[in-house]
């Protein structure tokens, strides 16, 4: 009886759907199906019944899941507690950062949090888009991330703490004809070549949703996995892009690109920026410390160079 198979069964019970369970665990549906078949064969007991609309659990399946769910949770807590109590073990915090994470919070992490670490503590930074970090957190490869909180965050085993709202703006070269606008009409996106970030970022999905509401067909010229090639395309390829920004401060991703400028849209669009971490997990002390530190750093009274971003009311 494999631990993973029990986790798969637990996810199927939660979502009552193989596809949703597979997406939540970031594994393939065939892998989950094979594991469940093997589990049923091992005990020679039918646990679930597939129907056209959802998955049903047999009485034996209901009884089995009722017994294993608290055991799985206890095992996760025991594992986390034992790792945290091991004084000789290196304590590592894997912190995800969005390229447009609030600069003041990032600066405070470098200036105050890193110097406070003990000798056996270390931090690894992992930069990427929202969906990239959601996958990494779900797989246990990232502990905490400061990033966009997508509207579909409830579909994932990731908890979120909102901090700010940032405006979505068009990212263009200063010589672009669009730079003459103070605010960009969204209708222009149907004729403006757009460089788009890949599936790891929530921004393209959000822009597509807003464009669809207005019957605007986006003219996507290129798609990029990494921020570097994305910005390079805007610098040299004549395309425009989108970015979430505080309009009175240069995003961290653009520090080295003074020829790039941002313009808000006539129809304002905003994203929620906040903290992402694994839902229903026992937080190790170092993880809890960074969570507390980030929330404290989001308080306007602690920001050394006040941003135009407004913290969300709690």
ChimeraX attribute file (.defattr): number of C-alpha atoms within 10 A of each C-alpha:
attribute: neighborCount
match mode: 1-to-1
recipient: residues
	/A:1	10
	/A:2	9
	/A:3	9
	/A:4	11
	/A:5	19
	/A:6	19
	/A:7	18
	/A:8	22
	/A:9	25
	/A:10	18
	/A:11	20
	/A:12	24
	/A:13	19
	/A:14	11
	/A:15	16
	/A:16	19
	/A:17	17
	/A:18	22
	/A:19	16
	/A:20	17
	/A:21	25
	/A:22	20
	/A:23	15
	/A:24	22
	/A:25	18
	/A:26	15
	/A:27	14
	/A:28	13
	/A:29	16
	/A:30	12
	/A:31	12
	/A:32	23
	/A:33	17
	/A:34	12
	/A:35	19
	/A:36	20
	/A:37	16
	/A:38	15
	/A:39	19
	/A:40	15
	/A:41	11
	/A:42	10
	/A:43	10
	/A:44	10
	/A:45	13
	/A:46	16
	/A:47	21
	/A:48	21
	/A:49	11
	/A:50	12
	/A:51	9
	/A:52	5
	/A:53	8
	/A:54	12
	/A:55	16
	/A:56	17
	/A:57	18
	/A:58	14
	/A:59	12
	/A:60	13
	/A:61	19
	/A:62	14
	/A:63	12
	/A:64	15
	/A:65	18
	/A:66	12
	/A:67	11
	/A:68	15
	/A:69	15
	/A:70	11
	/A:71	12
	/A:72	15
	/A:73	15
	/A:74	13
	/A:75	13
	/A:76	14
	/A:77	17
	/A:78	13
	/A:79	12
	/A:80	16
	/A:81	15
	/A:82	11
	/A:83	15
	/A:84	16
	/A:85	11
	/A:86	10
	/A:87	10
	/A:88	8
	/A:89	11
	/A:90	13
	/A:91	21
	/A:92	15
	/A:93	19
	/A:94	21
	/A:95	21
	/A:96	29
	/A:97	22
	/A:98	21
	/A:99	19
	/A:100	24
	/A:101	23
	/A:102	25
	/A:103	18
	/A:104	16
	/A:105	21
	/A:106	17
	/A:107	14
	/A:108	17
	/A:109	17
	/A:110	11
	/A:111	11
	/A:112	11
	/A:113	16
	/A:114	13
	/A:115	9
	/A:116	11
	/A:117	13
	/A:118	9
	/A:119	8
	/A:120	11
	/A:121	14
	/A:122	14
	/A:123	14
	/A:124	10
	/A:125	12
	/A:126	17
	/A:127	19
	/A:128	21
	/A:129	26
	/A:130	26
	/A:131	20
	/A:132	18
	/A:133	30
	/A:134	30
	/A:135	20
	/A:136	21
	/A:137	25
	/A:138	19
	/A:139	16
	/A:140	13
	/A:141	15
	/A:142	22
	/A:143	24
	/A:144	28
	/A:145	29
	/A:146	31
	/A:147	31
	/A:148	31
	/A:149	23
	/A:150	20
	/A:151	11
	/A:152	8
	/A:153	16
	/A:154	11
	/A:155	13
	/A:156	20
	/A:157	20
	/A:158	21
	/A:159	18
	/A:160	21
	/A:161	16
	/A:162	19
	/A:163	24
	/A:164	19
	/A:165	21
	/A:166	23
	/A:167	18
	/A:168	23
	/A:169	24
	/A:170	23
	/A:171	25
	/A:172	24
	/A:173	23
	/A:174	15
	/A:175	13
	/A:176	13
	/A:177	9
	/A:178	20
	/A:179	18
	/A:180	11
	/A:181	12
	/A:182	12
	/A:183	17
	/A:184	20
	/A:185	13
	/A:186	20
	/A:187	15
	/A:188	13
	/A:189	18
	/A:190	15
	/A:191	12
	/A:192	18
	/A:193	19
	/A:194	24
	/A:195	26
	/A:196	25
	/A:197	24
	/A:198	20
	/A:199	16
	/A:200	18
	/A:201	22
	/A:202	21
	/A:203	22
	/A:204	19
	/A:205	15
	/A:206	17
	/A:207	17
	/A:208	13
	/A:209	13
	/A:210	15
	/A:211	17
	/A:212	12
	/A:213	9
	/A:214	10
	/A:215	11
	/A:216	17
	/A:217	13
	/A:218	19
	/A:219	16
	/A:220	17
	/A:221	15
	/A:222	15
	/A:223	16
	/A:224	16
	/A:225	15
	/A:226	15
	/A:227	17
	/A:228	10
	/A:229	14
	/A:230	21
	/A:231	24
	/A:232	14
	/A:233	21
	/A:234	19
	/A:235	19
	/A:236	9
	/A:237	15
	/A:238	17
	/A:239	24
	/A:240	26
	/A:241	22
	/A:242	20
	/A:243	21
	/A:244	25
	/A:245	27
	/A:246	21
	/A:247	17
	/A:248	9
	/A:249	13
	/A:250	16
	/A:251	18
	/A:252	15
	/A:253	15
	/A:254	14
	/A:255	9
	/A:256	8
	/A:257	13
	/A:258	10
	/A:259	11
	/A:260	19
	/A:261	17
	/A:262	26
	/A:263	21
	/A:264	23
	/A:265	17
	/A:266	14
	/A:267	10
	/A:268	12
	/A:269	16
	/A:270	14
	/A:271	20
	/A:272	20
	/A:273	26
	/A:274	23
	/A:275	22
	/A:276	26
	/A:277	27
	/A:278	22
	/A:279	14
	/A:280	12
	/A:281	14
	/A:282	17
	/A:283	18
	/A:284	19
	/A:285	15
	/A:286	19
	/A:287	19
	/A:288	13
	/A:289	12
	/A:290	17
	/A:291	20
	/A:292	11
	/A:293	16
	/A:294	19
	/A:295	15
	/A:296	14
	/A:297	19
	/A:298	20
	/A:299	13
	/A:300	14
	/A:301	9
	/A:302	13
	/A:303	16
	/A:304	12
	/A:305	9
	/A:306	12
	/A:307	16
	/A:308	12
	/A:309	19
	/A:310	15
	/A:311	18
	/A:312	13
	/A:313	7
	/A:314	6
